[in-house]
Amino acid sequence: MSDQLTNPPLMSLRFRGFLPVVIDVETGGLNPKKDALLEIAAVFLDIDKDGMMKTTHHVAANIEPAPNLGINPESMKINGIKLDNPFRMAISEKEAMVKVFNAVREEVRKQGCTRAILIGHNAHFDLAFLNAAIERCDIKRSPFHPFSVLDTVSLSALAYGQTVLAKSAIAAGMKWDADGAHSALYDTQQTAELFCKIMNMWQTHVGFDLQPVL
């Protein structure tokens, strides 16, 4: 019998077989069907025997805007992305999606889960751009649940009375670098740390039984 059946990884027990993966995207606008995907990052999590969560590793990519998609100047002012910067080392949208999805699938297998679930701050925004890119790139199978998410906006409102990522992070006792904000990797790392703090606070004060159901 497989060791994952007799001694399943704890992450597979915590979220009903779903692997939480923290995702952030930076975009050329607010419309996932019409505006370009410019950056994507994913941060992975792990859990110890006491149910405490931590961040582990990440995967990220800068993306060349897909043809005929919008680049809103107002959005570019906010995210600070310089599309003509040669050090962006941007790759095509499909290459970026394959890179991230391959890493997610590997972690799903490693953690004994059945599928990934997206964690994000305003998570449905990120999932909408992810799903639009999946459709454009004709990717047949996504590792992510197509509509369910775990949103740190709601969790932060419950835990700290804050909904803005920067204010939520500060309320959680985290450092916040305003200059680093709005890069996909920085925001993903901050969101991942925030998620872990909230989950660990719950585990400390309430607790979640991680014993497998026999």
C-alpha positions, -999 to 999 in steps of 0.1 A, spaced: 0 0 0 12 35 -8 28 53 21 7 84 12 -24 63 19 -13 50 53 6 81 63 -7 110 42 11 143 41 -5 167 66 -12 193 40 -36 169 23 -56 167 55 -58 204 62 -79 216 33 -98 185 22 -73 174 -3 -67 208 -18 -32 223 -19 -33 260 -11 -10 279 -35 -6 317 -31 -9 335 -64 -6 371 -75 -7 386 -110 2 421 -123 -18 432 -153 -23 458 -179 -58 466 -167 -88 453 -148 -105 433 -176 -92 397 -177 -106 391 -212 -92 423 -227 -62 433 -207 -27 418 -207 -12 395 -181 23 409 -173 36 391 -142 27 360 -123 41 345 -91 32 315 -69 44 308 -34 41 273 -19 33 264 17 40 235 41 26 225 75 43 209 105 30 182 129 14 208 151 -6 223 122 16 254 119 20 267 83 51 283 67 62 294 32 87 273 14 96 282 -22 83 301 -52 81 303 -89 76 335 -109 77 349 -144 76 382 -162 53 380 -193 53 395 -227 19 410 -233 -2 387 -255 -11 403 -289 -41 426 -290 -45 429 -253 -48 462 -234 -22 481 -215 -39 508 -195 -15 537 -186 -32 541 -152 -25 505 -144 11 508 -154 15 538 -131 4 516 -102 24 485 -109 55 503 -121 63 478 -148 85 490 -176 77 468 -206 108 479 -225 132 470 -197 156 444 -211 162 430 -176 125 419 -174 135 387 -192 99 383 -202 86 351 -217 54 343 -236 21 340 -217 19 303 -225 55 296 -214 48 314 -181 16 294 -175 33 261 -182 62 270 -160 39 279 -130 15 250 -136 42 224 -138 56 236 -105 21 235 -90 14 200 -102 47 188 -88 38 202 -54 3 187 -56 18 153 -60 44 158 -34 18 169 -8 -6 141 -16 -33 164 -27 -58 161 -55 -59 197 -68 -46 232 -60 -68 260 -47 -58 296 -53 -50 319 -23 -49 356 -31 -57 390 -18 -89 398 -38 -84 362 -51 -111 362 -77 -93 389 -96 -62 367 -99 -82 336 -107 -101 355 -134 -69 365 -152 -55 330 -147 -86 314 -163 -86 339 -191 -49 331 -199 -58 293 -197 -84 299 -224 -62 320 -246 -33 295 -244 -56 265 -250 -44 248 -218 -66 217 -215 -61 210 -178 -55 235 -150 -42 223 -116 -64 249 -99 -100 247 -89 -119 267 -115 -139 289 -92 -132 282 -55 -105 304 -37 -92 313 -3 -92 351 0 -70 369 25 -92 399 22 -120 381 41 -95 364 64 -78 397 73 -111 414 79 -120 386 104 -85 385 120 -74 421 120 -103 443 109 -84 453 78 -89 445 41 -61 464 23 -30 441 19 -5 467 33 -27 475 63 -34 439 70 3 430 69 12 458 93 -17 448 116 -2 412 116 31 426 127 48 422 93 72 446 76 59 464 45 80 478 18 59 503 -2 86 504 -29 84 467 -34 46 465 -35 28 458 -68 55 434 -80 38 400 -84 65 382 -64 66 407 -35 28 408 -31 26 370 -33 53 366 -6 35 391 16 1 375 10 16 340 18 31 352 50 -2 369 60 -22 337 52 2 317 74 -1 341 103 -39 339 102 -39 301 99 -14 298 127 -33 321 150 -63 300 144 -44 268 151 -29 282 183 -62 294 198 -87 270 183 -68 241 167 -76 218 138 -73 180 141 -49 167 115 -55 130 122 -65 111 91 -100 98 90 -100 60 90 
